[in-house]
Amino acid sequence: MQDEKKFRLFDAVLMSVVVVLVVESVAPAAAIGPSQFFWWALLLIFFFLPYGLISAELGTTYDGDGGIYDWVRKAFGRRWGGRAAWLYWINFPIWMASLAVLFTGVIGQVFPTHFGTWTNVLIQLIFIGIVTLISSFPVADSKWILNLAAIAKVIIMVSLGALGIYVAMTKGVASNFTVKTMLPQMNVKSLGYISVILFNFLGFEVVTSMASEMPNPKKQIPQAIIWGGILIAIFYVFAAFGMGVAIPSSELSTSSGLMESILLLIGGNNWFVILIALLFMYTLAANLISWSAGVNYVASYAAKNHDLPKVFGIESKKTGLPTGANLLNGGIAAVLVVISPLIPNQNIFWAFFSLNVVALLGSYLLMFPSFWKLRKSDPKTERPFKVPGNKLMINLMTWIPVALLAITTILSAFPLNGSAEELNTKIPILVGTIITVLLGELCIRAAEKNYPLKKKQKASSHHTAEALSKN
């Protein structure tokens, strides 16, 4: 019977849009202003295309459960693999905390009930508890969660853009869309949000994992990357245009900007605004649930290889899911929302979300050099999909994205102009980044302590077996 591979180009493009599109990051990207259109085009070419091609080669060549951890470990050793796994995992509980804060923010914007600080914290803890509970069961892998979220995302994005066009034609726009304003604005505030565009492109390696189901992956993967990237950029830019019509970018809040834009474009609160709010709130939970297994499996895999503490490797006997990493997700996110009222940054969502972005970008900062190194150190391994190009092209596709990741990470976390506003915004992010990296180093060193002993024991057993066999 002929094996039919049914994962077509259309399926790959649709999956890339479903997985990569994240509604809550529209407002931070729109805060760049009209020049975001330039950055979207530039980063689509110089970051997303090489990132998609490189993740496709790595994902189809080294297709173990460890993902990015495996790639970095094979290239640079156990300790760097542990760092990649830690950064890839730790971004998730920080992201969960940011979305819990955003969840209560949406409630406060749309519904008449206004809660106090600690009531909001309680609701955020319930949100975290529900996401953590659902993520501990196989239902978290159900396609209907992702499919409903995809429909909700498209409705929100299209609504923002369509309302923006209508209001622009009938009432005018709040932002100044000209050729001059669409060119790069070299100010620290807008440049600090460019990392969000990079974040908005990440996740495409999930699509490349389906290469074995494609009839012609060498042709379909590049096509899926190009068309998927273009569609993703169009959705984000279309929604961001609607925000720009409603609110000047200088006044746009990274946390409340989306719902505030809808309210202004509609002209008040009504059933449609409430519908958008409910869909938005659902996507916040669905994004986390659908991504939980991926990050938890990477952490669990690293723990089984003694590169993260063994608590990450604890699995459910019934489901086989990594419950240790999942419970740590909920615990860290809960601690973050409890201490959030003490953080000086008034925009708590952005404080957590930008820290999550920095951590995730850090793991991908290790991925590109791993690709470059493995091309040199492991040339004989068969590559079902191989990034095309000569030596110069491979170097450019590796190091330009690395430079972009490094620069945008610095712009997101380090105060550069010394203003009071920038210090209040970035100091918590910088301190959080330092704490995150130090905690990762402690976890990696703790995991290493048992590794040499076990390795020696295995070596001793091996030598004993050899001696017995000779006798």
N, C-alpha and C positions, 0 to 999 in steps of 0.2 A: 504493500500500500504506500502510495507516494506521500511523503511528509509535506504538508502544505503550511507554508509560513505566512501567517495572515496579518502580521504587524506591518501595515502599509505606511507610506509616507504621511498620509493624512492622519493616521493614528499617532505617529511620532510627533507631528507638529501640534496636534491637539493636546497630547500628554505634556509637551513642553510648556504650553500655555497654562494648563491646569496646575502643574507642579510649581512653576517658577513665579507665576503671577501672585503678588501679595498686596492686598488692598491697603493695609495700614501704612505702607511705605510710600503711598502716592503723595501725601501731604509733605513729608520731609523732602522728597524730590522736587515737588512744586515750589518749595520755599527757596530754591535756587533762583527762581525768577524766569523770565523769558529766555535767558541764556541756557536753560536746561535743554532746549531743543538742540543746540549745538553739542552739548555734552552727550546727549543720548546718541546722536549720530557718530560722534568720535569714538565713544566707548563701545558702541556696537561693532565697529570695525576693528579697533585696536585691542579690545578686551574680550568681548563675548565670542567672536569668531575663533580666535586662538584657544580660548578657554574651552569652548565646545569641542573643538577638534582634539585637543590634548586630553581632555577627560574621556573622550571616546576611545582614543588609543589605549590609555591606561586601564580603562574599565573593561575593555574587551581582551586585553592581554593578560592582566592580573585580575581575574574575576572572582577572587575569594571574598569571604564575608567581611573582611576588614576595610575594604574601600580605601579611602584616602590614607588611613593609618598604614595599610599594607604597602601602598606605593612609596610613602615616605620612609618607612622602615627598610624596605628593600634597597632604597637608594642611599640612605644616610645612617642606617643603624637603628637599634632599639630605642635609644633615648629620644632621638628626633621623632621616631614613630609615635612614642608616647606623648610627646608634645603636640603633635598633629591631632592625635585622638582626643587629648584633653581639650584643646581649643575648639575642635569640632563639636564636642559634647557639651562643654560648659556654656556655649552660646545659647543652648536650648533652654535651660532653666532661667537664664537672664531674659531671654525672649518671652518666656511664659510670664514672668513678672511684669514685663512692659505691657503685654496684651491684657493682663488682669487689670492693670491701672487704666488702660484705654477702655476696657469693658465698662467700668463704672463711670468713666468720663462720658461715654455715649449715653448711658442711662440719664445722667445729670443734664445733658444737652436737650434731650428729646422728651423725656417724661417729666410731669410736673413735680414729682417727689424729689426733694433735695436732702441728701443724707449728710451727716457729720463725718469728720475724718475717720474715726474708728469704725463707724458703720460701713463706710466705703472699704476699709481694710478687711472687714468681715466678709463682705460680698466678694472681694478679690480672693480671699482664702477659699471661699466656696467654689469659685471659678477654677482655681488651681486644683482643688480636691476632685472636682468632677472630671477635669481633663486627665489628671493622673490616674483616676480610677478606670476610666474608659480605656486609657492607654495600656492598662495592665491586662486587657483581654484581647483575644483575636479580632474582635469587632473593629478594633482600631485600623485593621488592614482592609476593611470593607470598602469596595469601590464606590458604594452609594454615598459615603461621607464625602469623598473627593469629588464625585460628580455633582452633588448638590452644591458643594462649595464653589465649583467651577461656574455653575449657573448663576449663583449669587454674585460672584465676582464680576461676571460679564454684565449683569443687570446694573450693578453699581457703577462700573466704569462707563458703560454706554450712557447711562442716565446723566452722569456728570458732564460728559462731553456734549450730549444732545441738548441738555438744558443750557449749557454754556453758549452753544451756537445760537439758540433761540434768543437768549437774553442779549447777546452781543448784537444781534440783528435788530432787536426791538428797543433796547434800552442803553446799549453801549457797554464798554468794558471798564473794569476797575484798574487793570494793568495796562502798561504801555507796550504793545507788541509792535516793535519796529525792527528794521534790520540792525540798527545799532544796539538795541537792548537784547537782541538775540545772539549777539556776539559775546564771547566770554567776558564776564565781569570779574576782574581780579581783586575781589575783596574777600577777606578772611571768612566772613559769615556765610556767604553763598558757597565758597569753595569747600567749607566744612561739611556740606551736605552731599558732595559728589560721591562719597563713599556709599551712600544709599543707592545710587544708580548701579554701582558694582554689585551691591547686595541684591538688588532686584534681578540681576542676571544669573545669580547662582542657583544651583540645583539641577542643572542640565544633565549631570552624570547619571541621574535616575533614568533618563530617557535612553542614554547610551547603553544601559544595562540590558536593554531589550534587543540588542544587535543580533543575537542568535535567532530571534524570531523574525528577522527581516529577510526578504528574498534576496536583496542586494545591498548589504550594509555599507559597502564602500561608496556607493552612489547615494544611498538614502540618508546616511548620517550627515554628510555635509549639507544636503538639501534641507533636512529637518532643522539643522542649526541655523541656516540662513533664514528660512521662512519662519521658524519659531521665534528667532530673535527679532525679526522685523515686526511680527504680530505683537509680541510682548511690548516692544517699544511703542508701537502705535496705541495699544491700550493705555499704557501709562501716560503718554503724551496727550492723548485725547481727554483723559480724565483730568490731567493737570491743567489743560487749557480751560476746562470748565471752572476749576478753582481760580485760575488767573482772571477770569471774567468776573467772578464774584468778589474776590479779595485781592488787594495788592500784595505781591510776594513779601514785601517788607513787614506786612501785618499778619501774614499767614502763620497760624500756630501748627507746629508739627504734630500735636496731639488732637486738637479739636478742629483742625482745618477742614477735614472732609465733611463732617456733619454740619459745620458752620456754613460751608459753601452751599450745600444742599438747601439749608434753611433760607439763605439769602437768594439763591436762584429761584426757589419756589415762591418766596415772598412770605413765608411763615410756616407754622407747624400744621401739618394735616396728615391724612392717612398715608399718603405716599412717602412722606418724610419718615413716618414711623415704620413703614415697610422697609425702607432703605436701612434704617437703624437696626431693625431686627436681622436683616440679611447680613449686615456688617458684623454684628455681634456673633452671628453663627459662623462666619468665616474665621473670626479670631480663634474660636475653639477648634474648628475643623482643621485649620492650618497646623495647629499644634498636635492634634491627634494623628493626623496623617504623616507628620514628620517624626513623631516620637520613636517609632520602631527603628528607623534608619540610624539616628544618632545613638540610640541605646545599644544597638547591635555592634556598632563600631567600638563603643566604650567597653562592652562585654568581651568582644574579641580581643581587644588590647589587654584586658585584665587576665584572660586565659593564657596570654603570652607573657604574663608577668611584667607588663609595661604600664599598667595602672593597678591600683589596689584591688584585691580580690573581691571586695564588696560590689564592684561594678560587674563582676562575672556571675553573681547570684541569679539563677533562673528559676522560674516556676516549674515545679515537677509536672503540673497538669498541662500547661500550654507551651512550655519551653521558652517563653518570652523573658527578656532580661529585667526581672523585677527589681534587682538591686539598683541599677542605673535609673530606672523609672521612679522609684521612691526617692532617690536622691534629687531627681528633677523637682519633684513636688516640694521636698524639704527646703532646698535652696531658694526656690521661687517664693515659698511662704516666708522665709526669713527676710528676703529682700522687700516684700511688700509691707511687712511689719515695721521694718526700720525706715521705710520710704518717707514717712512724715518728718524724719530727722535730717534728711538730705537737703542741703542749702539750695540746690537747683529746683526752682519752682515748677519746671516742666519735668515731672518725674518720669513720664512716658519716654521722653527723649533721652533722659539720663540713662535709663535702662536699655532702651532700644539701640542707642548709639554704642553702648558698651557691648551689647550683643553683636552688633555689626563689626566692631573692631576685633572681637574674638573670632568670629567666623572668617573674616578676611585674613586673619593671622594663619589659620589652618590652610587656606588656599595659597597663601604666600609661600608655604613650604611645598605645595603641590607642583608648581611650575618647574622649580629647580630639580625636583625628583624626576620629572619627565626627561629633562635634559641629561641628567646623570645616568638614568637607566638606558637611554639611547646609546651611551658610550660604554657603560659597564656590562650591559646585558643585551648585546646586539643579536645574539643567536636565537633568543626566544621568539617563537612565531607570533606575529602580530596580525590578528584577523582584520583589524583596521589600522592603517598607518597614516599619520599626518603627512601629507605631501609636501615636497619642497626640498631644496638643497640645504647645505650646512648654514649658509647665511640666513635663509628663511626660518630655519628651526631656531636659530639664536634670537632672531627678532621676535618670533612668536613666543619665546620663553621669557625674555628679559624685559620687553616692553610692558606686558601685564604685571610682572614683578615690580617694576618701577611705579606703575599706576597704583598698585595695591599699597606699596610702601608710602607713597606721597599722600594718598587719600587717608590712610590710617593716621599719619602724623597730623594732617589738617583737622581730623575729627577729634583727636585726643589732646593735642598740645596747644596751650595758649600761645598765640603768636603776636597779637597787637597789645596785649596787656590791659585792655579795657575792663572795667568792672563787670560788664555784661558777659564778656567772653570768659573771664575768670570764673564767674558763678556757673557758667554753662559747662566749661571744659575741665575744671579742676576735679569735680566728682567723677568724670569719665576717666581722667588720667589716673586718679587714685584707684578707681575700680579696676582699671587695666593692670596696674602694678600688682594689686592684691590678687587678681586672677592669675597672672603669670607666676607669682610666688607660690600660690596654692598648688598650681600645676606641678611646679618643680618639687614641692614637698611630696605630692602624691606619687610622682615618678620615682623619686629616691626611695620612698617607702616600699614601693613595689619591687624595686631592685634588690632589696635586702635578702629576700628569700630565693631569688633567682640563682645566684652563684652556688648556694648550698644544694639546691635541687639538681643543678647542672652537674655538680661534682658527684652527687649520689648516682645519677644516671651513668656518668662516665665510669665510676667505680664498678657498677653492676655490669656494664659492658665488658670491662677488662676481666672481671671475674668469670663471666660467661665464656670469654675467649680462652682463658686459662683452662677451664674445665673441658672445653671442647678439644683442646690440644692433648690433654691428659687422657 
